[in-house]
Amino acid sequence: MKPNWRKKILGGLSLTTALFIFQACYGTPQDMGLDILIEGQVKSGKTEQPIKGIKVSVEDKVQYQYTDESGKFSFYTESASSYKIKFEDIDSNVNGIFVEKDTVLKNIIKTIYLNIELEEK
Amino acid sequence: MFRELRKKSFQKFINTETIIHELNYLFWECTTRCNMSCLHCGSDCSKNSPFTDMPLTDFLAALDTIKARPDNFIVVITGGEPLLRNDLELCGKEIRKQGARWGVVSNGYLYDREKHISLLNSGLGALTLSLDGLEDNHNWLRNSVDSFSKVDSAITLAVSSPRINFDIVTCVNKRNMAELPAIYSYLIKKKVRAWRLFTITPKGRAENNRELILEDIQFKELLDFICQKRKEKSIDIKFSCEGYVGKYEFNVRDSLFFCRAGINIGSILVDGSISACPNIDRSFSQGNIYKDNFFEIWEEKYQLFRERSWTRTGKCKECPDYTFCHGNGLHNWEKNNENVLVCHNEKLKHVMYY
């Protein structure tokens, strides 16, 4: 009998849940959760220049991130059927003043890259 | 008879797992620096550790040698205190880029809202925080006046994010033993879903502090407490896999005792040593990433973890439970030791009729 099949049968007979999921004494639980990677870049719709300091967040989640010098952002978030991603200019007139934008994403598997343009106020 | 069948099937299962020797769980001891000075610290790490943190690129190169990773493969970042690393988020993100999941074991002191968010952003999927009592007892063991309030905040953050598979570990000692019911109530109130209880192994700073080590009768009371609370099903409470506990085996965990160190669990320690769980005696190292290919070592060495008959010595030599225990958890052995450091089953036998 091949070892992997033998493992499944014997694990089943012993009624153990440690068949595939176990935890080392001094370690964390296994991570069996699902998440997706949301990445992208935010630019000015007028100048097409990247915008630094835009707050990118997922509605109803604690997570957020600010765009870097290149206007880029990248974060993992918990898998869901849809996501409302918010782009907010919260640094007043530093780097210009831009209108807030929401983007709704559906049926994302593993990762998505977003090119976002914000309109200047 | 049914229990005997389960036990025998499980032993065959262990044998099969040992043959397959699949790496599912990789510890990375990314630092030995620590922001606490706990009374029970086994690894004796400190703020003034002689080792510098392992550069991320060195760890990633070793991780990259693992060509075939099973679906449940995880990197568990430990220390020292991993949150002392300023590049922890980058570490996590690069580990995810290599296709692996990751978790962190922390004392929670630096785990504030900003850290919680940045770690989630970096793909954190599992977290273990230490809570060793309510305020007075936790602060006493952690040797810090505000560590309880810090970990209390960290727990609130961790339970607020269902993405994280999160649990609490508690080192049970003579001081916090009586307050286990109160800790249980506290954790339920905090909406914690999983709680693992340990005893303290008499090594490191704990070796000469008898206040940290449970008497045999207290150890039995601890297991009775776990059995009772498991029936209530309010929280996923379990005894850790630190040792074999004889007749309690069916009632204190989801599965029977199986020390997977070096069978499914590997580690890369701060100096590059290749080993199993980080709390195992450092003399058991199998190689070093700075001169060896990590995965070749995993595939070709680790014999003393996979073939444990060398532990059949001292009090294990004639023990009738050896077939099920295999010398207890390997952290209970030192290379030149003639005897197992702690026999959990023996502690029970001292106070129970078998």
Interface residues (C-beta under 8 A of the other chain):
Chain A: P3 N4 R6 K7 L10 G11 L13 S14 L15 T16 T17 A18 L19 F20 I21 F22 Q23 A24 C25 Y26 G27 T28 P29 Q30 D31 M32 G33 D35 L37 V62 Q63 Y64 Q65 S74 F75 Y76 T77 E78
Chain B: L5 R6 K7 S9 F10 K12 F13 T16 E17 I19 I20 N24 Y25 F27 N72 I74 V76 T78 K93 R96 R101 W102 G103 V104 V105 R113 H116 I117 L120 N121 S122 G123 G125 A126 L127 T128 S160 S161 P162 R163 I164 N165 F166 D167 V169 A194 R196 F198 S240 C241 E242 D254 S255 L256 F258 R260 A261 N264 I265 C277 P278 N279 G329 H331
